[in-house]
Amino acid sequence: MLVMTAVLPRPTALPQSRQRTGEPHPGRWKEVPRVDADLHLGDESPFRRRYDTVHDKVAALVNELDTHVAELGTTAGWDDFVDTTARMPRFSANNIRLLRMQLPDVTDVADFKRWRELGRSPKPGAVGLSILVPAKTKIPLTDPDGTPLTDPKGQQMFDERATGETTVATVFDVSQTDGTQYTSSASIPGRAAFAAAFGPVTDVTLDEPEEVIYDVARMRLDVLGGDDTNIDVETHAVSVVIARRWGIAEPAPPAWADRSDAAVRASSVRVSRVVSRLLGTPVLP
């Protein structure tokens, strides 16, 4: 039996490949070079290495905190920690340390979604900074009959709940973003605002602002409780954060009572917790 085979005519010219204007290699998308937050962080850095699981990455970051805890106990290391805490008081001690390991000049960070809300976005090739955050899971919302609850658009509604575990989140420093003008520094309040904020919470005369903020910092640490071995150093650190917010002269740093790794780490956590608890109050708006 004779089989007929259709022979298609060969095209006279190959179709043009899609390309961007000015792209020298037809058919290939131009690669955007990676922009590391800090150039000394190579692919083998714990912050850049690929891990099989999130649990493995969390363990690696915790190990970095343990490895570099001695640096926190140096005069320069502690001063840098306090300085960064004053700029980013909402972050925990561990995350401030992690951010500084990746970008020593870190100024102000947020995740991708928050930067978009502020009219900014990460620069092409920008590499995010890793921090530790509580892991959360989404729970579908239903009515008492088990019927899924939906929003006005008909989409399933969820509630977020903490799982009790830790995971890794990615943030970007403002220096890694482009967009609308942004400043993280608040204007310095005046004397009337200072009196309104501190008058109800201290018996120290408001004519001595350095003594006022020191008194407030000490009271907050006393309320926190715990080991007060390095209470003078911790009070000074919290005072520095408040002083910079209100444009007040900073108190002179005291001597450490215990500069062991464990004690310094504990002091950093106490300082961050007190600063975080001051947020949203008239003292540290």
C-alpha positions as CSV (number, residue, x, y, z in Angstrom):
1,M,0.0,0.0,0.0
2,L,1.3,3.4,-1.0
3,V,1.6,5.8,1.9
4,M,1.4,9.5,1.1
5,T,3.6,11.8,3.2
6,A,2.9,15.5,3.3
7,V,6.0,17.5,2.9
8,L,5.9,21.0,4.5
9,P,7.8,23.8,2.8
10,R,10.9,24.9,4.6
11,P,10.6,28.4,5.9
12,T,12.7,30.9,4.1
13,A,13.7,32.6,7.3
14,L,13.8,31.6,10.9
15,P,11.3,33.5,13.2
16,Q,12.9,36.3,15.2
17,S,13.5,35.5,18.9
18,R,11.9,37.7,21.5
19,Q,14.4,40.1,23.0
20,R,14.5,43.3,25.0
21,T,15.5,46.4,23.2
22,G,19.3,46.7,23.2
23,E,19.8,43.1,24.3
24,P,22.9,41.8,22.5
25,H,22.0,38.1,22.7
26,P,18.8,37.4,20.8
27,G,16.5,34.9,22.6
28,R,18.1,35.4,26.0
29,W,17.0,37.5,28.9
30,K,19.7,39.6,30.4
31,E,20.8,38.3,33.8
32,V,20.6,40.7,36.6
33,P,23.8,40.6,38.8
34,R,23.2,39.7,42.4
35,V,23.8,42.6,44.8
36,D,24.9,41.2,48.2
37,A,24.1,43.3,51.2
38,D,27.7,43.0,52.3
39,L,30.3,41.9,49.8
40,H,32.1,39.6,52.2
41,L,29.1,37.3,52.3
42,G,29.9,34.6,49.8
43,D,27.9,31.6,48.7
44,E,29.4,29.6,51.6
45,S,28.2,32.1,54.2
46,P,25.6,30.6,56.6
47,F,23.3,33.5,55.4
48,R,23.7,32.6,51.7
49,R,24.0,28.8,51.8
50,R,21.1,26.7,50.6
51,Y,19.6,24.3,53.2
52,D,17.4,21.2,52.8
53,T,14.9,22.4,55.4
54,V,13.9,25.6,57.2
55,H,14.8,23.9,60.4
56,D,18.4,23.5,59.2
57,K,18.6,27.2,58.3
58,V,17.2,28.2,61.7
59,A,19.8,26.0,63.4
60,A,22.6,27.6,61.3
61,L,21.5,31.2,62.2
62,V,21.3,30.3,65.9
63,N,24.8,28.8,65.6
64,E,26.0,32.1,64.2
65,L,24.6,33.9,67.2
66,D,26.5,31.6,69.5
67,T,29.7,31.8,67.5
68,H,29.8,35.6,67.5
69,V,28.5,36.3,71.1
70,A,32.0,37.3,72.2
71,E,32.0,40.2,69.8
72,L,28.8,41.5,71.6
73,G,30.8,41.7,74.8
74,T,33.5,44.1,73.4
75,T,33.1,47.8,73.9
76,A,32.7,48.4,70.2
77,G,30.3,45.5,69.8
78,W,28.0,46.6,72.6
79,D,28.1,50.2,71.4
80,D,27.1,49.1,67.9
81,F,24.3,46.9,69.3
82,V,22.9,49.9,71.3
83,D,23.2,52.2,68.3
84,T,21.3,49.8,66.1
85,T,18.7,49.2,68.8
86,A,18.1,53.0,68.9
87,R,17.5,53.0,65.2
88,M,15.4,49.9,65.1
89,P,13.8,49.5,68.5
90,R,11.1,47.1,67.3
91,F,13.6,44.2,66.7
92,S,14.7,41.6,69.1
93,A,18.3,41.4,70.3
94,N,19.0,38.3,68.3
95,N,17.6,39.8,65.1
96,I,19.6,43.1,65.6
97,R,22.7,41.0,65.9
98,L,21.9,38.9,62.8
99,L,21.2,42.0,60.8
100,R,24.5,43.6,61.7
101,M,26.3,40.4,60.8
102,Q,24.9,40.7,57.3
103,L,24.9,44.4,56.9
104,P,27.0,46.3,59.5
105,D,25.6,49.7,58.4
106,V,21.9,48.5,58.6
107,T,19.6,51.4,59.0
108,D,16.0,50.4,58.8
109,V,14.5,47.2,57.4
110,A,11.1,45.9,56.4
111,D,9.8,43.0,54.3
112,F,8.8,43.2,50.7
113,K,5.2,43.8,51.4
114,R,5.8,46.7,53.8
115,W,8.2,48.4,51.4
116,R,5.6,48.2,48.7
117,E,3.1,49.9,51.0
118,L,5.7,52.7,51.6
119,G,6.1,53.2,47.9
120,R,9.4,51.4,47.6
121,S,10.7,48.1,46.3
122,P,14.0,46.1,46.5
123,K,16.5,47.0,43.8
124,P,17.1,44.5,41.0
125,G,19.4,41.8,42.3
126,A,19.2,42.9,46.0
127,V,19.7,40.0,48.4
128,G,17.4,40.0,51.4
129,L,18.6,39.8,55.0
130,S,17.6,36.8,57.1
131,I,15.9,37.2,60.5
132,L,14.2,34.8,62.9
133,V,10.5,35.1,63.4
134,P,7.7,33.0,65.0
135,A,6.3,30.5,62.6
136,K,2.6,30.9,61.9
137,T,-0.1,28.7,60.2
138,K,-3.3,29.7,58.6
139,I,-6.6,28.3,60.0
140,P,-9.7,28.5,57.7
141,L,-12.5,30.4,59.4
142,T,-15.9,28.8,59.5
143,D,-19.3,29.6,61.1
144,P,-20.7,27.3,63.8
145,D,-22.2,25.1,61.2
146,G,-18.8,24.5,59.5
147,T,-19.6,26.7,56.5
148,P,-16.4,28.5,55.3
149,L,-16.5,32.2,55.9
150,T,-15.6,34.4,52.9
151,D,-14.7,38.0,52.3
152,P,-16.8,40.3,50.0
153,K,-14.9,38.9,47.1
154,G,-15.9,35.4,47.9
155,Q,-12.4,34.4,49.0
156,Q,-11.9,32.0,52.0
157,M,-11.0,33.9,55.2
158,F,-8.2,32.7,57.4
159,D,-6.8,33.3,60.9
160,E,-3.1,33.2,61.6
161,R,-1.9,31.3,64.7
162,A,1.6,30.8,66.0
163,T,2.9,27.2,65.9
164,G,5.4,27.6,68.7
165,E,8.3,27.1,66.3
166,T,10.8,29.5,64.7
167,T,11.2,30.2,61.0
168,V,13.3,32.5,58.8
169,A,11.9,35.7,57.2
170,T,13.5,37.9,54.6
171,V,13.8,41.7,55.0
172,F,15.5,44.5,53.0
173,D,17.4,47.5,54.3
174,V,16.2,50.9,53.0
175,S,19.6,51.2,51.2
176,Q,18.6,48.1,49.2
177,T,15.4,49.7,47.9
178,D,14.3,52.4,45.5
179,G,11.1,54.4,45.4
180,T,9.5,57.4,47.1
181,Q,11.4,59.5,49.6
182,Y,11.7,57.8,52.9
183,T,13.0,58.8,56.3
184,S,13.0,56.6,59.5
185,S,13.9,59.4,61.9
186,A,11.1,61.1,63.7
187,S,11.1,64.7,64.5
188,I,12.4,65.6,68.0
189,P,9.4,66.5,70.3
190,G,9.5,69.8,72.3
191,R,9.5,70.5,76.1
192,A,5.7,70.3,76.4
193,A,5.6,66.9,74.8
194,F,8.4,65.7,77.1
195,A,6.6,66.9,80.1
196,A,3.4,65.3,79.0
197,A,5.2,62.0,78.4
198,F,7.4,61.7,81.4
199,G,5.7,63.8,84.1
200,P,3.1,61.1,85.0
201,V,5.8,58.3,85.2
202,T,8.6,59.8,87.3
203,D,9.2,61.9,90.4
204,V,12.4,63.4,89.1
205,T,12.2,67.0,88.2
206,L,11.6,67.6,84.5
207,D,14.3,70.3,84.5
208,E,16.9,67.4,84.6
209,P,16.0,65.4,81.5
210,E,19.0,63.2,81.7
211,E,18.0,62.0,85.2
212,V,14.4,61.6,84.0
213,I,15.1,59.2,81.2
214,Y,17.6,57.3,83.4
215,D,14.9,56.9,86.1
216,V,12.3,55.7,83.6
217,A,14.8,53.2,82.1
218,R,15.6,51.8,85.5
219,M,12.0,51.5,86.5
220,R,11.2,49.6,83.3
221,L,14.0,47.1,83.9
222,D,12.9,46.6,87.5
223,V,9.4,45.8,86.3
224,L,10.9,43.3,83.8
225,G,12.6,41.5,86.7
226,G,15.3,38.9,86.4
227,D,19.0,39.0,87.0
228,D,20.1,42.6,87.6
229,T,23.9,41.9,87.7
230,N,24.5,44.3,84.8
231,I,21.5,46.6,85.6
232,D,23.6,49.8,85.3
233,V,24.8,48.9,81.8
234,E,21.3,47.9,80.8
235,T,19.8,51.1,82.2
236,H,22.4,53.1,80.3
237,A,21.5,51.3,77.0
238,V,17.8,51.9,77.4
239,S,18.5,55.5,78.4
240,V,20.5,56.0,75.2
241,V,17.6,54.8,73.1
242,I,15.2,57.3,74.8
243,A,17.8,60.1,74.7
244,R,18.2,59.8,71.0
245,R,14.4,59.8,70.5
246,W,14.0,63.0,72.5
247,G,17.2,64.8,71.6
248,I,18.7,64.6,75.1
249,A,22.3,64.3,76.1
250,E,23.3,60.7,76.6
251,P,24.5,59.5,80.0
252,A,28.1,58.3,80.4
253,P,28.4,54.5,80.1
254,P,29.1,52.6,83.4
255,A,31.4,49.7,83.9
256,W,30.3,46.1,83.4
257,A,29.8,44.0,86.5
258,D,29.9,40.7,84.5
259,R,31.2,40.6,81.0
260,S,30.9,36.9,80.4
261,D,29.3,35.8,77.1
262,A,26.2,34.5,78.9
263,A,25.8,37.7,80.9
264,V,26.2,40.0,77.9
265,R,23.8,38.0,75.9
266,A,21.2,38.2,78.7
267,S,21.7,41.9,79.0
268,S,21.1,42.4,75.3
269,V,17.8,40.5,75.5
270,R,16.7,42.5,78.5
271,V,17.5,45.8,76.8
272,S,15.6,44.8,73.7
273,R,12.6,43.7,75.6
274,V,12.3,46.9,77.6
275,V,12.7,49.0,74.5
276,S,10.1,47.0,72.7
277,R,7.6,47.4,75.6
278,L,8.2,51.1,75.6
279,L,7.0,51.3,72.1
280,G,3.5,52.7,71.6
281,T,3.7,54.6,74.9
282,P,4.0,58.4,75.3
283,V,7.6,57.7,76.5
284,L,8.7,56.1,73.2
285,P,6.1,56.7,70.5
